[in-house]
Amino acid sequence: MALRTTALAVTFAAGFGFAAQAQTSITGAGSTFAAPIYGKWGEAGASATGVKVNYQAVGSGAGINQINNRTVDFGASDMPVAPDQLTAHKLMQFPTVIGGVDIIVNLPGIKADQLKLTGPVLADIYLGKITKWNDPEIAKINDGLKLPSLAIATVHRADGSGTTFVFTDYLGMQSAEWKSKVGSSTSVAWPNGAGGKGSDGVAATVQHIPGGIGYDESAYATQNHLTTAMMLNKAGKFVAPGMEAFAAAAGNADWSKVQNFAIDLNDQAGAESWPIESATFVLLPTDPKDVAQSAAVKKFFDWSFTHGSDIAKSLLYIPLPESVQNAVRATWKTEVPGNM
């Protein structure tokens, strides 16, 4: 896809029927996970809208920092921001779409979704406790699959990344040792392995190292034809990453029990559910320097919610339930100045 760089700029037009000469320019930065959908939404809405958006996919950590410092009009993060930090930096957050995080591998002779992994095995791989691909712990869940006698080379994001938060949060659910020794965040102290900057950096590193394993957002993995693995879900079923599995997990989520829309979609119930999944979030000031800029951000995402579901699905994202979209719109009205 076109999104081959980590610090990419996506420029597109958005708005609600304004003439071209009435365009407003807004800026956003953060999540690489969300970059494909924000770009496509912008392209699709260009003819009908009047807001020009510059989006920089620099990673969730950088996006949070930029919106905290008010150097952009909105930030984007796959890690929900804690309530005290939202208050301290005068921000509200809202989800835009839901997507899966895929496990990608580079194993000679192994095709996409042939390899099976479990959460505890994946955690032990990243802890450095399982070091060979033909280890008995991997072999026993892959009966009949010829596993190479290769060293396992783990790859992770080197930059602050919401995808890393989602992945490490999942590992913490699967392994008490991971949770106590490493934990979950946009950046962690990795026990071993190589770092790659951005989604493309992780993918390139995995592809260049026989025996490599990494994690990437599903839209990126699919568009770049990466070799993915199956995962054991909470119901005890091995599932492959894909729209049905992502939708199944999203459908089991209960948004009514979370504050600030900060839902954790990892390890949801359901026989068809993909276990590593997240909403991606936008951070918007409740005290904007320019009310018109915040109004333009809300216009863009309101248009995207209304018209962008099919585009989201084509990129393997799950659109938000309509009830959640309406809850977001209601929160915009009460927390963020500026009429759409």
DOPAPA-389576 format. One record per residue (C-alpha): residue in one letter; x, y, z. Coordinates in nm, 4 decimals. Layout:
// residues N
+------+----------+----------+----------+
: rest :        u :        v :        w :
+------+----------+----------+----------+
:    A :        X :        Y :        Z :
...
+------+----------+----------+----------+
***
This chain:
// residues 340
+------+----------+----------+----------+
: rest :        u :        v :        w :
+------+----------+----------+----------+
:    M :   0.0000 :   0.0000 :   0.0000 :
:    A :   0.0969 :   0.3641 :  -0.0146 :
:    L :   0.1557 :   0.3757 :   0.3602 :
:    R :   0.5101 :   0.2359 :   0.3481 :
:    T :   0.6740 :   0.4939 :   0.5712 :
:    T :   0.6357 :   0.5471 :   0.9413 :
:    A :   0.6396 :   0.9267 :   0.9346 :
:    L :   0.4022 :   0.9521 :   0.6483 :
:    A :   0.1838 :   1.2459 :   0.5636 :
:    V :  -0.1628 :   1.1834 :   0.4281 :
:    T :  -0.3256 :   1.4872 :   0.2734 :
:    F :  -0.6876 :   1.4835 :   0.1845 :
:    A :  -0.9947 :   1.7001 :   0.1666 :
:    A :  -1.2903 :   1.6670 :   0.4006 :
:    G :  -1.6002 :   1.8674 :   0.4930 :
:    F :  -1.9703 :   1.9008 :   0.4363 :
:    G :  -2.0422 :   2.0564 :   0.0987 :
:    F :  -1.8285 :   2.3668 :   0.1385 :
:    A :  -1.6831 :   2.5172 :  -0.1751 :
:    A :  -1.3176 :   2.4488 :  -0.2427 :
:    Q :  -1.2218 :   2.8067 :  -0.1587 :
:    A :  -1.3760 :   2.7656 :   0.1895 :
:    Q :  -1.1465 :   2.4805 :   0.2916 :
:    T :  -1.0098 :   2.4619 :   0.6442 :
:    S :  -0.6767 :   2.2884 :   0.7036 :
:    I :  -0.6334 :   2.0710 :   1.0144 :
:    T :  -0.3506 :   1.8480 :   1.1341 :
:    G :  -0.3394 :   1.5174 :   1.3170 :
:    A :  -0.0663 :   1.2775 :   1.4249 :
:    G :  -0.0189 :   0.9412 :   1.5903 :
:    S :  -0.1350 :   0.5870 :   1.5300 :
:    T :   0.0052 :   0.3974 :   1.2334 :
:    F :  -0.2684 :   0.1421 :   1.3013 :
:    A :  -0.5281 :   0.4013 :   1.1973 :
:    A :  -0.3402 :   0.5577 :   0.9058 :
:    P :  -0.4891 :   0.3367 :   0.6289 :
:    I :  -0.8486 :   0.4157 :   0.7216 :
:    Y :  -0.7950 :   0.7873 :   0.7776 :
:    G :  -0.6302 :   0.8100 :   0.4377 :
:    K :  -0.9072 :   0.6220 :   0.2570 :
:    W :  -1.1819 :   0.8114 :   0.4364 :
:    G :  -1.0169 :   1.1331 :   0.3254 :
:    E :  -0.9913 :   1.0246 :  -0.0367 :
:    A :  -1.3529 :   0.9137 :  -0.0470 :
:    G :  -1.4845 :   1.2306 :   0.1135 :
:    A :  -1.2749 :   1.4782 :  -0.0813 :
:    S :  -1.5403 :   1.5710 :  -0.3367 :
:    A :  -1.8127 :   1.6199 :  -0.0748 :
:    T :  -1.6178 :   1.7935 :   0.1985 :
:    G :  -1.4306 :   2.1126 :   0.2779 :
:    V :  -1.1654 :   2.0293 :   0.5358 :
:    K :  -0.8095 :   1.9588 :   0.4301 :
:    V :  -0.6367 :   1.7182 :   0.6704 :
:    N :  -0.2666 :   1.6491 :   0.7118 :
:    Y :  -0.2136 :   1.3262 :   0.9073 :
:    Q :   0.1293 :   1.2053 :   1.0189 :
:    A :   0.1562 :   0.8367 :   1.1149 :
:    V :   0.4330 :   0.8779 :   1.3709 :
:    G :   0.3115 :   0.6273 :   1.6313 :
:    S :   0.0682 :   0.6565 :   1.9199 :
:    G :   0.3272 :   0.7743 :   2.1723 :
:    A :   0.4311 :   1.0652 :   1.9530 :
:    G :   0.0693 :   1.1433 :   1.8731 :
:    I :  -0.0169 :   1.1695 :   2.2422 :
:    N :   0.2802 :   1.3987 :   2.3010 :
:    Q :   0.1892 :   1.6223 :   2.0086 :
:    I :  -0.1709 :   1.6730 :   2.1157 :
:    N :  -0.0583 :   1.7300 :   2.4763 :
:    N :   0.1683 :   2.0055 :   2.3449 :
:    R :  -0.1044 :   2.1343 :   2.1095 :
:    T :   0.1194 :   2.1126 :   1.8026 :
:    V :  -0.1617 :   1.9312 :   1.6164 :
:    D :  -0.5387 :   1.9641 :   1.6136 :
:    F :  -0.5970 :   1.6002 :   1.7078 :
:    G :  -0.3906 :   1.3085 :   1.8286 :
:    A :  -0.4445 :   0.9430 :   1.7469 :
:    S :  -0.3628 :   0.6498 :   1.9742 :
:    D :  -0.4446 :   0.2809 :   1.9943 :
:    M :  -0.3841 :   0.2931 :   2.3690 :
:    P :  -0.6673 :   0.4628 :   2.5565 :
:    V :  -0.5364 :   0.7474 :   2.7697 :
:    A :  -0.5901 :   0.7208 :   3.1448 :
:    P :  -0.8612 :   0.9440 :   3.2988 :
:    D :  -0.6141 :   1.1488 :   3.5055 :
:    Q :  -0.4068 :   1.2223 :   3.1950 :
:    L :  -0.7147 :   1.3259 :   2.9979 :
:    T :  -0.8036 :   1.5667 :   3.2771 :
:    A :  -0.4484 :   1.6958 :   3.3183 :
:    H :  -0.4130 :   1.7727 :   2.9474 :
:    K :  -0.7751 :   1.8812 :   2.8944 :
:    L :  -0.8586 :   1.6161 :   2.6375 :
:    M :  -1.1491 :   1.3932 :   2.5440 :
:    Q :  -1.1021 :   1.0686 :   2.3553 :
:    F :  -1.3285 :   0.8801 :   2.1223 :
:    P :  -1.2921 :   0.5602 :   1.9176 :
:    T :  -1.3126 :   0.5607 :   1.5387 :
:    V :  -1.2840 :   0.1977 :   1.4222 :
:    I :  -1.1847 :  -0.1449 :   1.5557 :
:    G :  -0.9042 :  -0.3540 :   1.4115 :
:    G :  -0.7039 :  -0.6670 :   1.4761 :
:    V :  -0.3338 :  -0.7117 :   1.5456 :
:    D :  -0.1869 :  -1.0014 :   1.3449 :
:    I :   0.1076 :  -1.2240 :   1.4318 :
:    I :   0.3444 :  -1.2386 :   1.1332 :
:    V :   0.6173 :  -1.4973 :   1.0737 :
:    N :   0.8934 :  -1.5842 :   0.8291 :
:    L :   0.9224 :  -1.9640 :   0.8230 :
:    P :   1.0410 :  -2.1518 :   0.5136 :
:    G :   0.7658 :  -2.3765 :   0.3808 :
:    I :   0.4988 :  -2.2345 :   0.6126 :
:    K :   0.2098 :  -2.0560 :   0.4435 :
:    A :  -0.0311 :  -1.8022 :   0.5855 :
:    D :  -0.2441 :  -1.9335 :   0.8718 :
:    Q :  -0.0790 :  -2.2756 :   0.8804 :
:    L :   0.1121 :  -2.2132 :   1.2021 :
:    K :  -0.0880 :  -2.2271 :   1.5257 :
:    L :   0.0111 :  -2.0396 :   1.8414 :
:    T :  -0.1373 :  -1.9892 :   2.1862 :
:    G :  -0.1117 :  -1.6845 :   2.4088 :
:    P :   0.1130 :  -1.8542 :   2.6686 :
:    V :   0.3444 :  -1.9886 :   2.3961 :
:    L :   0.3623 :  -1.6457 :   2.2318 :
:    A :   0.4496 :  -1.4876 :   2.5673 :
:    D :   0.7219 :  -1.7461 :   2.6296 :
:    I :   0.8629 :  -1.6781 :   2.2820 :
:    Y :   0.8897 :  -1.3066 :   2.3564 :
:    L :   1.0252 :  -1.3790 :   2.7058 :
:    G :   1.3041 :  -1.5792 :   2.5437 :
:    K :   1.1975 :  -1.9062 :   2.7076 :
:    I :   1.1113 :  -2.0757 :   2.3758 :
:    T :   1.3971 :  -2.0215 :   2.1317 :
:    K :   1.3560 :  -2.2763 :   1.8482 :
:    W :   1.0659 :  -2.3192 :   1.6073 :
:    N :   1.0618 :  -2.6971 :   1.6543 :
:    D :   1.0371 :  -2.6624 :   2.0325 :
:    P :   0.8010 :  -2.9271 :   2.1803 :
:    E :   0.5630 :  -2.6572 :   2.3066 :
:    I :   0.5097 :  -2.5331 :   1.9510 :
:    A :   0.5173 :  -2.8803 :   1.7940 :
:    K :   0.2403 :  -3.0206 :   2.0122 :
:    I :  -0.0097 :  -2.7590 :   1.8920 :
:    N :   0.0993 :  -2.8004 :   1.5292 :
:    D :   0.0602 :  -3.1736 :   1.4753 :
:    G :   0.1433 :  -3.2643 :   1.1154 :
:    L :   0.3129 :  -2.9334 :   1.0353 :
:    K :   0.6829 :  -2.9625 :   0.9524 :
:    L :   0.8500 :  -2.7033 :   1.1725 :
:    P :   1.2017 :  -2.5919 :   1.0814 :
:    S :   1.4928 :  -2.6246 :   1.3224 :
:    L :   1.5426 :  -2.2502 :   1.3192 :
:    A :   1.6190 :  -2.0017 :   1.5945 :
:    I :   1.3243 :  -1.7779 :   1.6747 :
:    A :   1.3978 :  -1.4104 :   1.6098 :
:    T :   1.1459 :  -1.1858 :   1.7838 :
:    V :   1.0752 :  -0.8427 :   1.6380 :
:    H :   0.8964 :  -0.5536 :   1.8079 :
:    R :   0.8220 :  -0.1878 :   1.7503 :
:    A :   1.1166 :   0.0364 :   1.8360 :
:    D :   0.8986 :   0.3482 :   1.8537 :
:    G :   0.6180 :   0.4290 :   2.0953 :
:    S :   0.3246 :   0.2400 :   1.9504 :
:    G :  -0.0370 :   0.1736 :   2.0365 :
:    T :  -0.0027 :  -0.1562 :   1.8525 :
:    T :   0.2660 :  -0.2466 :   2.1068 :
:    F :   0.0250 :  -0.1572 :   2.3874 :
:    V :  -0.2416 :  -0.3879 :   2.2421 :
:    F :   0.0085 :  -0.6717 :   2.1921 :
:    T :   0.1730 :  -0.6423 :   2.5350 :
:    D :  -0.1657 :  -0.6047 :   2.7052 :
:    Y :  -0.2694 :  -0.9346 :   2.5451 :
:    L :   0.0531 :  -1.1079 :   2.6527 :
:    G :  -0.0069 :  -0.9874 :   3.0072 :
:    M :  -0.3501 :  -1.1503 :   3.0015 :
:    Q :  -0.1909 :  -1.4786 :   2.8934 :
:    S :   0.1195 :  -1.4839 :   3.1142 :
:    A :   0.1569 :  -1.3760 :   3.4766 :
:    E :   0.5337 :  -1.3674 :   3.4214 :
:    W :   0.4960 :  -1.1261 :   3.1298 :
:    K :   0.2606 :  -0.9058 :   3.3283 :
:    S :   0.4957 :  -0.8832 :   3.6269 :
:    K :   0.8281 :  -0.8590 :   3.4403 :
:    V :   0.7391 :  -0.6564 :   3.1304 :
:    G :   0.3849 :  -0.5211 :   3.1568 :
:    S :   0.1945 :  -0.3295 :   2.8898 :
:    S :   0.2509 :   0.0132 :   2.7385 :
:    T :   0.3282 :   0.1870 :   2.4113 :
:    S :   0.6959 :   0.1189 :   2.4910 :
:    V :   0.8314 :  -0.1565 :   2.7160 :
:    A :   1.1715 :  -0.3005 :   2.8122 :
:    W :   1.1746 :  -0.5978 :   2.5745 :
:    P :   1.3507 :  -0.9070 :   2.7144 :
:    N :   1.5130 :  -0.9761 :   2.3765 :
:    G :   1.4736 :  -0.9310 :   2.0030 :
:    A :   1.5160 :  -0.6652 :   1.7379 :
:    G :   1.3239 :  -0.3411 :   1.7048 :
:    G :   1.1731 :  -0.1986 :   1.3876 :
:    K :   1.0399 :   0.1537 :   1.3455 :
:    G :   0.6764 :   0.1596 :   1.2453 :
:    S :   0.4627 :  -0.1131 :   1.0919 :
:    D :   0.6883 :  -0.1251 :   0.7881 :
:    G :   0.9989 :  -0.1589 :   1.0030 :
:    V :   0.8598 :  -0.4598 :   1.1904 :
:    A :   0.7447 :  -0.6245 :   0.8676 :
:    A :   1.0741 :  -0.5645 :   0.6886 :
:    T :   1.2776 :  -0.7014 :   0.9784 :
:    V :   1.0641 :  -1.0157 :   1.0038 :
:    Q :   1.0825 :  -1.0704 :   0.6286 :
:    H :   1.4619 :  -1.0369 :   0.6256 :
:    I :   1.5263 :  -1.2838 :   0.9086 :
:    P :   1.4407 :  -1.6528 :   0.8548 :
:    G :   1.2700 :  -1.7590 :   1.1758 :
:    G :   1.1385 :  -1.4083 :   1.2419 :
:    I :   0.8152 :  -1.3330 :   1.4261 :
:    G :   0.6468 :  -0.9988 :   1.4872 :
:    Y :   0.3137 :  -0.8221 :   1.5207 :
:    D :   0.1415 :  -0.5736 :   1.2907 :
:    E :  -0.2022 :  -0.4225 :   1.2446 :
:    S :  -0.4170 :  -0.6385 :   1.0213 :
:    A :  -0.4765 :  -0.3764 :   0.7517 :
:    Y :  -0.1022 :  -0.3440 :   0.7019 :
:    A :  -0.0393 :  -0.7197 :   0.7145 :
:    T :  -0.3122 :  -0.7911 :   0.4601 :
:    Q :  -0.2234 :  -0.5168 :   0.2125 :
:    N :   0.1417 :  -0.6221 :   0.2208 :
:    H :   0.0687 :  -0.9972 :   0.1934 :
:    L :   0.2497 :  -1.0886 :   0.5140 :
:    T :   0.2438 :  -1.4479 :   0.6436 :
:    T :   0.0124 :  -1.4617 :   0.9446 :
:    A :  -0.0421 :  -1.7225 :   1.2166 :
:    M :  -0.3554 :  -1.8624 :   1.3763 :
:    M :  -0.4185 :  -1.7961 :   1.7455 :
:    L :  -0.6045 :  -1.9862 :   2.0160 :
:    N :  -0.8904 :  -1.7739 :   2.1477 :
:    K :  -1.0624 :  -1.7564 :   2.4843 :
:    A :  -1.3141 :  -2.0218 :   2.3786 :
:    G :  -1.0331 :  -2.2676 :   2.3034 :
:    K :  -1.0622 :  -2.2451 :   1.9246 :
:    F :  -0.7834 :  -2.1715 :   1.6781 :
:    V :  -0.8865 :  -1.8842 :   1.4516 :
:    A :  -0.7225 :  -1.7021 :   1.1632 :
:    P :  -0.7183 :  -1.3212 :   1.1482 :
:    G :  -0.9904 :  -1.1791 :   0.9278 :
:    M :  -1.3118 :  -0.9796 :   0.9173 :
:    E :  -1.5388 :  -1.2489 :   1.0625 :
:    A :  -1.3045 :  -1.3071 :   1.3556 :
:    F :  -1.2604 :  -0.9341 :   1.4210 :
:    A :  -1.6353 :  -0.8732 :   1.4010 :
:    A :  -1.7051 :  -1.1617 :   1.6381 :
:    A :  -1.4741 :  -1.0155 :   1.9014 :
:    A :  -1.6151 :  -0.6642 :   1.8559 :
:    G :  -1.9695 :  -0.7971 :   1.8841 :
:    N :  -1.8992 :  -0.9414 :   2.2284 :
:    A :  -1.7698 :  -0.6138 :   2.3725 :
:    D :  -1.9734 :  -0.4245 :   2.6306 :
:    W :  -1.9167 :  -0.0512 :   2.5841 :
:    S :  -2.1620 :   0.0415 :   2.8587 :
:    K :  -1.9183 :  -0.0511 :   3.1367 :
:    V :  -1.6250 :   0.1701 :   3.0384 :
:    Q :  -1.5426 :   0.5366 :   3.0922 :
:    N :  -1.4063 :   0.7648 :   2.8208 :
:    F :  -1.4756 :   0.4880 :   2.5664 :
:    A :  -1.1579 :   0.3135 :   2.6944 :
:    I :  -1.2636 :  -0.0417 :   2.6159 :
:    D :  -1.0187 :  -0.3344 :   2.6129 :
:    L :  -1.1110 :  -0.5651 :   2.3251 :
:    N :  -0.8370 :  -0.8220 :   2.3830 :
:    D :  -0.9334 :  -1.1823 :   2.4586 :
:    Q :  -1.3078 :  -1.1412 :   2.4095 :
:    A :  -1.5422 :  -1.4381 :   2.4473 :
:    G :  -1.6841 :  -1.6262 :   2.1487 :
:    A :  -1.5830 :  -1.9298 :   1.9456 :
:    E :  -1.5074 :  -1.7191 :   1.6349 :
:    S :  -1.3378 :  -1.4240 :   1.8095 :
:    W :  -0.9869 :  -1.3091 :   1.7198 :
:    P :  -0.8031 :  -1.2582 :   2.0524 :
:    I :  -0.5772 :  -0.9571 :   1.9779 :
:    E :  -0.7915 :  -0.6581 :   1.8894 :
:    S :  -0.8333 :  -0.2914 :   1.9687 :
:    A :  -1.0305 :   0.0192 :   1.8998 :
:    T :  -0.8210 :   0.3117 :   1.7833 :
:    F :  -0.8824 :   0.6501 :   1.9426 :
:    V :  -0.8705 :   1.0193 :   1.8595 :
:    L :  -0.7723 :   1.2760 :   2.1230 :
:    L :  -0.9350 :   1.6160 :   2.0955 :
:    P :  -0.8797 :   1.9205 :   2.3220 :
:    T :  -1.1657 :   2.0349 :   2.5419 :
:    D :  -0.9993 :   2.3783 :   2.5438 :
:    P :  -0.9011 :   2.4182 :   2.1774 :
:    K :  -0.6828 :   2.7106 :   2.0785 :
:    D :  -0.9099 :   2.7541 :   1.7770 :
:    V :  -1.2713 :   2.6392 :   1.8103 :
:    A :  -1.3111 :   2.6297 :   1.4322 :
:    Q :  -1.0292 :   2.3762 :   1.4071 :
:    S :  -1.1958 :   2.1401 :   1.6531 :
:    A :  -1.5260 :   2.1840 :   1.4716 :
:    A :  -1.3547 :   2.0802 :   1.1488 :
:    V :  -1.2100 :   1.7680 :   1.3149 :
:    K :  -1.5565 :   1.6711 :   1.4354 :
:    K :  -1.6995 :   1.7310 :   1.0862 :
:    F :  -1.4467 :   1.4991 :   0.9310 :
:    F :  -1.5101 :   1.2139 :   1.1718 :
:    D :  -1.8860 :   1.2663 :   1.1648 :
:    W :  -1.8731 :   1.2318 :   0.7850 :
:    S :  -1.6541 :   0.9238 :   0.8219 :
:    F :  -1.8917 :   0.7581 :   1.0685 :
:    T :  -2.1874 :   0.8274 :   0.8392 :
:    H :  -2.0321 :   0.7308 :   0.5065 :
:    G :  -1.7219 :   0.5275 :   0.5812 :
:    S :  -1.8362 :   0.1849 :   0.7019 :
:    D :  -1.7824 :   0.0032 :   0.3713 :
:    I :  -1.4405 :   0.1630 :   0.3322 :
:    A :  -1.3471 :   0.0481 :   0.6834 :
:    K :  -1.4552 :  -0.3081 :   0.6091 :
:    S :  -1.2564 :  -0.3141 :   0.2852 :
:    L :  -0.9439 :  -0.2430 :   0.4941 :
:    L :  -1.0344 :  -0.5104 :   0.7542 :
:    Y :  -1.1508 :  -0.2647 :   1.0177 :
:    I :  -1.4787 :  -0.3097 :   1.2033 :
:    P :  -1.6995 :   0.0026 :   1.2081 :
:    L :  -1.8164 :   0.1190 :   1.5475 :
:    P :  -2.1674 :   0.0111 :   1.6490 :
:    E :  -2.4146 :   0.2872 :   1.5672 :
:    S :  -2.4931 :   0.3290 :   1.9369 :
:    V :  -2.1249 :   0.4040 :   2.0057 :
:    Q :  -2.1071 :   0.6498 :   1.7157 :
:    N :  -2.4074 :   0.8349 :   1.8568 :
:    A :  -2.2534 :   0.8344 :   2.2037 :
:    V :  -1.9387 :   0.9901 :   2.0559 :
:    R :  -2.1441 :   1.2634 :   1.8870 :
:    A :  -2.3219 :   1.3362 :   2.2153 :
:    T :  -1.9887 :   1.3656 :   2.3955 :
:    W :  -1.8587 :   1.6057 :   2.1297 :
:    K :  -2.1504 :   1.8373 :   2.2045 :
:    T :  -2.0929 :   1.8415 :   2.5802 :
:    E :  -1.7114 :   1.8360 :   2.6005 :
:    V :  -1.5660 :   2.0012 :   2.2888 :
:    P :  -1.6544 :   2.3593 :   2.1855 :
:    G :  -1.7444 :   2.4305 :   1.8244 :
:    N :  -2.0511 :   2.3423 :   1.6202 :
:    M :  -2.0131 :   2.1076 :   1.3264 :
+------+----------+----------+----------+
***
